[in-house]
Amino acid sequence: MTTGRQALGTIQGAITQEQQRLGEVERRMSEASRRLAELDVGRGEAIEALARLRLEHLEQGRAAHGVADADARVLAMLERRQDRIDALHADLERLAATVVTAEAERERVADALEDAEAVLDAAEATTQARLESDEAYRTARTRAKEDARTADHAAGKAAQSAEERTEKERAYHDDPLFMYLWRRRFGTSGYRAWAPIRWLDGKVARHVGYEGARLNYTRLRELPERLREHAERVAERAEAAHAALEALDRAARDADGVSALEAARDEAATALATADERLAALATDSDAAHEALETTARGEDDDYREALAFLASELGRDDLQSLRRAALATPFPDDDAIVARLLDLERDRETTDATLRELKEVAARNRERVRELERLRADYTRQRMDRPGSTFADGTLVATVLAQFLQGAMTRDALWRVLEQQRRQAPQRSDPTFGSGGFGRGSPWSSGGGAPRAPSIPRPPSIPRTPSGGFGGGGFRTGGRIGGGGFRTGGKF
């Protein structure tokens, strides 16, 4: 079985190996780009030799000018470029040494955190065992659980009543005569009407059995509100009981020194996070140095471009090209030897240029693998997969999928899924759901982890308050029946 920290070491080893490969590719790229410059210089020298031969055969009294000086300038540019390459290599060596030191420091901090978590876990388990034998604590815990259970039941009843109210109100709302009288507040002290209207409304009310229906409808509307208020009172009592239990938990932790051990654990966790941030920063610096070195190795730095531009300008002058064509047309063997040398240089340059292009592609792939591994390592430590007790069921599989990832046969997401599926976490001695931690609201017990969540004690639903006269009617309809009210409309009145 592979532990989380062993797997992290495997990932770090893969990063180191890929960085070494990248360094080798960068070295070969530097050699190829320098070889290209040397070939261009050699080509310039060959063209200069052709020019000198041509001048001698034509018996002209003037020598070729400017080419030797141009070569000197190009070599000076290349020398400055080499100095920068050496400086970048020195930076990478320094960063590599710093990473080794930082990794060792992280190992030390990880060991300290592992020890602190083990001590804290044992201390919490001891405190929980002591509380289990405390009669007053057990009474408070029982009260909190019973109050939470009562609050849950009351909230459920309030929610059910609110749903039933909506369903049962529909029958009343669908009867236009009842709603007409209800909107006019008939049968209450708020009813106002002229005598003839009062007489007619009374006749309608007697005919449809309005008074009994009104009382039922009033109770139907009031019951959910009363249940909600009751549920709120019960929830407040449950909150108070839970707060009292949590206070006992925290007091016991403080008395047994658990809180101090938790602070020490948090300090070690902060140190580990700082170590990971340091390694991430070093990875960023290393990536930047590699990128600068690759830019130089590819011949894309300013010095190299300036040298090539200057040399191309010198070699591309019309008089040099004319000298070359004239030399090829002469019968002298010296000219033929120089032309053969130029052809060899051109073939060598084509081969070297093709090699450089291939190395650029290889370097790009290597750098992407390094970056992917660095992101994998950052996610791995961020998720604390290397925490104490973290293991992988099949260590061989973890090594295999890492190898497949490096070979390009597996994506980073697929690799991460395998790591998550294979991960196992050993149980701790202390119980994060002990006491006040068993209510789903977070826990004062360290192994419960994290900030308190929202209270689990259910809150009753809000009941919409419908003012009198607030219901819509729609035209008068007869023949409807009000459930529970026991009255019928229709007929004459």
C-alpha positions in Angstrom: 0.0 0.0 0.0 1.3 3.5 -0.9 0.9 6.4 1.5 -0.1 9.8 0.4 3.3 11.2 1.1 5.0 8.4 -0.9 2.8 9.2 -3.9 3.7 12.9 -3.5 7.4 11.9 -3.6 6.7 10.0 -6.8 5.1 13.0 -8.4 8.0 15.2 -7.2 10.4 12.6 -8.7 8.6 12.8 -12.0 8.9 16.6 -12.0 12.6 16.4 -11.3 13.1 13.8 -14.1 11.1 15.8 -16.6 13.1 19.0 -15.7 16.3 17.0 -16.2 15.1 15.9 -19.6 14.1 19.5 -20.4 17.5 20.7 -19.4 19.2 18.2 -21.8 16.9 19.3 -24.6 17.7 22.9 -23.9 21.4 22.1 -24.0 21.1 20.4 -27.3 19.0 23.4 -28.6 21.8 25.8 -27.5 24.4 23.7 -29.3 22.2 23.5 -32.5 21.6 27.3 -32.5 25.3 28.0 -32.0 26.1 25.5 -34.8 23.8 27.4 -37.1 25.6 30.6 -36.2 29.0 29.0 -36.8 27.8 27.7 -40.2 26.7 31.1 -41.2 30.0 32.5 -40.1 31.7 29.7 -42.1 29.6 30.6 -45.1 30.7 34.2 -44.8 34.3 33.1 -44.6 33.9 31.0 -47.7 32.3 33.8 -49.7 35.1 36.1 -48.5 37.6 33.5 -49.8 35.8 33.4 -53.1 35.9 37.2 -53.3 39.7 37.2 -52.6 40.3 34.6 -55.3 38.2 36.5 -57.8 40.1 39.7 -57.0 43.4 37.9 -57.4 42.5 36.4 -60.7 41.2 39.7 -62.0 44.4 41.2 -60.7 42.5 44.1 -59.1 44.4 46.1 -56.6 41.7 46.4 -54.0 40.9 43.8 -51.3 37.5 42.7 -50.1 36.5 44.9 -47.2 34.1 44.8 -44.3 33.6 41.0 -44.1 36.3 40.3 -41.5 35.0 43.2 -39.4 31.5 41.8 -39.8 32.6 38.4 -38.5 34.2 40.0 -35.5 31.0 41.9 -34.7 28.9 38.7 -35.0 31.3 36.7 -32.8 31.1 39.5 -30.2 27.3 39.3 -30.2 27.4 35.5 -29.8 29.9 35.9 -26.9 27.4 38.2 -25.1 24.7 35.7 -25.8 26.7 32.8 -24.4 27.3 34.9 -21.2 23.6 35.2 -20.8 23.1 31.4 -21.4 25.7 30.7 -18.7 23.9 33.1 -16.3 20.6 31.3 -17.0 22.1 27.9 -16.3 23.6 29.3 -13.1 20.1 30.5 -12.1 18.6 27.1 -12.8 21.3 25.4 -10.7 20.7 27.8 -7.9 16.9 27.3 -8.1 17.3 23.5 -8.2 19.4 23.6 -5.0 16.8 25.9 -3.4 14.1 23.4 -4.3 16.0 20.6 -2.7 16.2 22.7 0.5 12.6 23.7 0.3 11.5 20.1 -0.2 13.5 19.0 2.9 11.9 21.9 4.9 8.4 20.8 3.7 9.1 17.2 4.8 10.1 18.5 8.2 7.0 20.6 8.5 4.8 17.8 7.2 6.3 15.5 9.9 5.6 18.2 12.6 2.0 18.5 11.3 1.5 14.8 11.3 2.8 14.6 14.9 0.6 17.5 16.0 -2.5 15.9 14.5 -1.8 12.6 16.1 -1.4 14.3 19.6 -4.5 16.4 19.0 -6.5 13.4 18.0 -5.5 11.4 21.1 -6.3 14.3 23.4 -9.7 14.8 21.8 -10.5 11.1 22.3 -9.5 11.3 25.9 -11.7 14.4 26.5 -14.6 12.7 24.8 -14.2 9.6 27.0 -14.2 11.8 30.1 -17.4 13.6 29.0 -19.1 10.3 28.3 -18.8 9.5 32.1 -20.1 13.0 33.1 -23.8 12.8 34.1 -24.5 16.5 33.6 -22.9 16.4 30.1 -25.0 13.4 29.1 -28.1 15.1 30.4 -27.3 18.2 28.3 -26.6 16.1 25.2 -29.9 14.2 25.6 -31.8 17.5 26.0 -30.2 18.9 22.9 -31.0 15.9 20.8 -34.6 15.7 22.1 -35.1 19.4 21.4 -33.6 19.1 17.9 -35.9 16.1 17.2 -38.9 18.1 18.5 -37.9 21.1 16.3 -37.6 18.9 13.3 -41.1 17.4 13.9 -42.6 20.8 14.5 -41.1 22.3 11.4 -42.4 19.3 9.4 -45.9 19.8 10.7 -45.8 23.5 9.9 -44.6 22.8 6.4 -47.3 20.1 5.9 -50.0 22.4 7.2 -48.9 25.2 4.9 -49.1 22.8 1.9 -52.5 21.5 3.0 -53.8 25.1 3.4 -53.0 25.9 -0.2 -54.9 22.8 -1.4 -57.9 23.2 0.9 -58.3 26.9 0.3 -58.9 26.2 -3.4 -62.4 25.0 -2.8 -63.4 28.2 -1.0 -61.7 30.4 -3.6 -63.6 28.6 -6.4 -67.0 29.4 -4.8 -68.0 33.0 -5.9 -70.8 33.5 -3.3 -68.6 32.5 -0.4 -65.8 34.7 -1.6 -68.2 37.6 -2.2 -69.4 37.5 1.5 -65.8 36.9 2.7 -64.5 40.0 0.9 -67.3 42.1 2.4 -66.2 40.7 5.8 -69.8 39.5 6.4 -70.4 38.1 9.9 -67.6 40.2 11.5 -67.5 43.6 13.1 -65.9 45.0 10.0 -69.0 44.4 7.8 -70.6 47.6 6.5 -73.6 47.7 4.2 -77.0 49.5 3.6 -80.0 47.8 5.1 -81.3 46.3 1.8 -77.9 45.0 0.9 -77.5 43.7 4.5 -80.8 41.9 4.1 -79.8 40.3 0.8 -76.3 39.3 2.1 -78.0 37.7 5.1 -80.3 35.7 2.9 -77.4 34.5 0.7 -75.4 33.6 3.9 -78.2 31.5 5.3 -78.8 29.8 2.0 -75.2 28.7 1.6 -74.4 28.0 5.3 -71.8 30.8 5.3 -71.3 31.1 9.0 -70.0 27.6 9.5 -67.9 27.8 6.4 -66.4 31.1 7.6 -65.3 29.6 10.9 -63.8 26.6 9.1 -62.0 28.9 6.6 -60.7 31.1 9.4 -59.3 28.1 11.3 -57.8 26.8 8.0 -55.9 30.0 7.5 -54.9 30.4 11.2 -53.6 26.9 11.9 -50.5 27.0 9.7 -49.5 30.3 11.2 -49.9 29.0 14.7 -47.9 25.9 13.9 -45.2 28.0 12.3 -45.0 30.2 15.5 -44.9 27.1 17.6 -42.1 25.6 15.4 -40.1 28.9 15.7 -40.3 28.7 19.5 -39.3 25.1 19.6 -36.4 25.8 17.2 -35.2 28.7 19.4 -35.2 26.3 22.4 -33.3 23.7 20.4 -30.7 26.3 19.4 -30.3 27.3 23.0 -29.8 23.6 24.1 -27.3 23.1 21.3 -25.4 26.2 22.3 -25.3 25.0 25.9 -23.9 21.6 24.8 -21.4 23.2 22.5 -20.3 25.5 25.4 -19.7 22.3 27.5 -17.6 20.8 24.7 -15.5 23.9 24.4 -15.0 24.3 28.1 -13.9 20.6 28.4 -11.5 21.1 25.5 -10.0 24.2 27.1 -9.7 22.5 30.5 -7.9 19.5 29.0 -5.5 21.6 26.9 -7.1 20.4 23.6 -7.6 24.0 22.4 -3.9 24.7 22.8 -3.0 21.5 20.9 -5.4 22.6 18.2 -3.6 26.0 18.0 -0.3 24.1 17.6 -1.8 21.9 14.9 -3.1 25.0 13.1 0.3 26.6 13.3 1.9 23.5 11.8 -0.7 23.5 9.0 0.0 27.1 8.3 3.7 26.3 8.1 3.0 23.5 5.6 0.9 25.9 3.5 3.7 28.4 3.5 6.2 25.7 2.4 3.8 24.7 -0.4 3.6 28.3 -1.5 7.4 28.6 -1.4 7.7 25.5 -3.6 5.0 26.9 -6.0 6.9 30.2 -6.2 10.2 28.3 -7.0 8.4 26.3 -9.7 7.2 29.6 -11.2 10.8 31.0 -11.1 12.2 27.8 -12.6 9.6 27.8 -15.4 10.5 31.5 -16.2 14.2 30.6 -16.3 13.6 27.6 -18.5 11.5 29.7 -20.8 14.2 32.3 -21.1 16.8 29.6 -21.7 14.6 28.0 -24.4 14.1 31.3 -26.1 17.8 31.8 -26.3 18.4 28.2 -27.3 15.9 28.5 -30.1 17.8 31.5 -31.4 14.9 33.9 -30.6 16.8 36.2 -28.2 17.7 39.8 -29.2 21.5 39.2 -29.5 21.0 36.2 -31.8 18.5 38.0 -33.9 20.8 41.0 -34.2 23.7 38.8 -35.2 21.7 37.0 -37.8 20.2 40.2 -39.2 23.6 41.8 -39.4 25.3 38.8 -41.0 22.4 38.3 -43.5 22.8 41.9 -44.5 26.5 41.5 -45.1 26.1 38.2 -47.0 23.2 39.4 -49.0 25.0 42.3 -50.6 24.8 42.2 -54.4 28.6 42.4 -54.9 29.1 39.3 -52.7 26.5 37.3 -54.6 28.0 38.4 -57.9 31.4 37.3 -56.7 30.0 33.8 -55.8 28.3 33.4 -59.2 31.5 34.5 -61.0 33.6 32.1 -58.9 31.4 29.2 -59.9 31.8 30.0 -63.5 35.6 30.0 -63.4 37.7 26.9 -64.3 40.1 27.3 -61.3 40.3 24.3 -58.8 40.5 26.6 -55.8 37.1 28.0 -56.7 35.6 24.5 -57.0 36.9 23.5 -53.6 35.3 26.6 -52.0 32.1 26.0 -53.8 32.1 22.4 -52.6 32.6 23.7 -49.1 29.7 26.0 -49.4 27.5 23.2 -50.6 28.5 21.1 -47.6 27.8 24.1 -45.3 24.4 24.5 -46.8 23.5 20.8 -46.4 24.9 20.9 -42.8 22.8 24.0 -42.1 19.6 22.4 -43.4 20.2 19.3 -41.3 21.0 21.4 -38.2 18.0 23.7 -38.8 15.7 20.6 -39.0 17.2 19.2 -35.8 16.6 22.5 -34.1 13.0 22.5 -35.2 12.5 19.0 -33.8 14.2 20.0 -30.5 11.8 23.0 -30.2 8.8 20.6 -30.5 10.3 18.2 -27.9 11.1 21.1 -25.5 7.6 22.4 -25.8 6.1 19.0 -25.0 8.6 18.6 -22.1 7.7 22.0 -20.7 4.0 21.3 -20.9 4.5 18.0 -19.0 6.5 19.8 -16.3 3.7 22.4 -16.0 1.0 19.7 -15.8 3.0 17.9 -13.1 3.5 21.1 -11.2 -0.3 21.7 -11.3 -0.9 18.2 -10.3 1.4 18.5 -7.3 -0.2 21.8 -6.3 -3.7 20.3 -6.5 -2.4 17.2 -4.6 -1.1 19.2 -1.7 -4.0 21.7 -1.7 -6.4 18.7 -1.3 -4.1 17.4 1.5 -3.8 14.0 -0.2 -0.5 13.7 1.7 -2.1 14.1 5.1 -1.5 11.5 7.8 -3.5 8.4 7.3 -3.9 9.0 3.6 -3.1 6.0 1.5 -3.7 4.5 -1.9 -5.2 1.0 -2.2 -3.1 0.1 -5.2 0.4 1.8 -5.2 1.4 -0.1 -8.4 -1.6 1.4 -10.2 -0.7 4.9 -9.1 2.9 4.4 -10.4 1.5 3.0 -13.7 -0.9 5.9 -14.4 1.8 8.4 -13.6 4.0 6.7 -16.2 1.1 6.7 -18.7 0.6 10.4 -18.0 4.2 11.1 -18.7 4.0 9.1 -22.0 1.0 11.1 -23.1 -1.3 8.1 -22.8 -3.4 9.6 -20.1 -4.7 13.1 -19.4 -4.2 15.0 -16.1 -8.0 14.8 -15.4 -8.0 11.0 -15.8 -4.9 10.7 -13.6 -6.6 12.8 -10.9 -9.7 10.6 -11.0 -7.6 7.5 -10.5 -5.9 9.1 -7.5 -9.2 10.1 -6.0 -10.7 6.6 -6.5 -7.7 4.9 -5.0 -7.3 7.2 -2.0 -8.2 5.9 1.4 -8.2 7.7 4.7 -7.5 5.9 8.0 -10.1 6.6 10.7 -9.1 8.8 13.6 -9.4 8.0 17.3 -11.5 11.0 18.1 -15.1 11.4 16.9 -15.9 14.6 15.0 -19.6 14.0 15.6 -19.2 13.7 19.4 -21.5 15.9 21.5 -22.4 19.2 19.8 -20.6 18.0 16.7 -23.4 15.5 15.8 -25.9 18.1 14.7 -24.5 18.9 11.3 -23.5 22.4 12.2 -19.8 22.1 12.3 -18.0 20.9 15.3 -15.7 22.2 18.1 -13.8 19.0 17.8 -10.7 19.5 15.7 -11.1 16.4 13.6 -14.5 17.7 12.5 -12.6 20.3 10.7 -13.7 23.6 9.1 -15.8 26.5 10.1 -19.3 25.9 11.5 -21.9 25.2 8.8 -25.5 26.5 8.8 -27.7 25.2 11.6 -29.3 21.9 11.0 -32.2 22.6 13.3 -35.0 23.1 10.7 -36.7 26.4 10.5 -40.5 26.4 9.9 -41.7 27.6 6.5 -43.1 31.1 6.1 -46.8 31.3 5.8 -48.2 33.7 3.3 -50.5 36.2 4.9 -53.6 36.7 2.8 -55.5 39.9 3.9 -59.3 39.9 3.9 -60.6 40.7 0.5 -57.3 39.7 -1.1 -58.6 36.6 -3.0 -59.6 36.8 -6.7 -63.1 35.6 -7.6 -64.0 35.2 -11.2 -67.7 35.2 -12.2 -70.5 33.8 -10.0 -71.0 30.1 -10.3 -73.5 27.9 -8.6 -73.6 24.3 -7.7 -70.1 24.2 -6.1 -69.4 22.4 -2.8 -67.1 23.6 -0.2 -65.2 20.8 1.5 -65.3 21.0 5.3 -67.7 23.9 5.3 -70.8 21.8 4.8 -72.7 24.3 2.6 -73.9 24.4 -1.0 -74.7 27.3 -3.3 -77.3 27.3 -6.0 -81.0 27.5 -6.0 -83.2 30.6 -5.3 -82.8 32.9 -2.4 
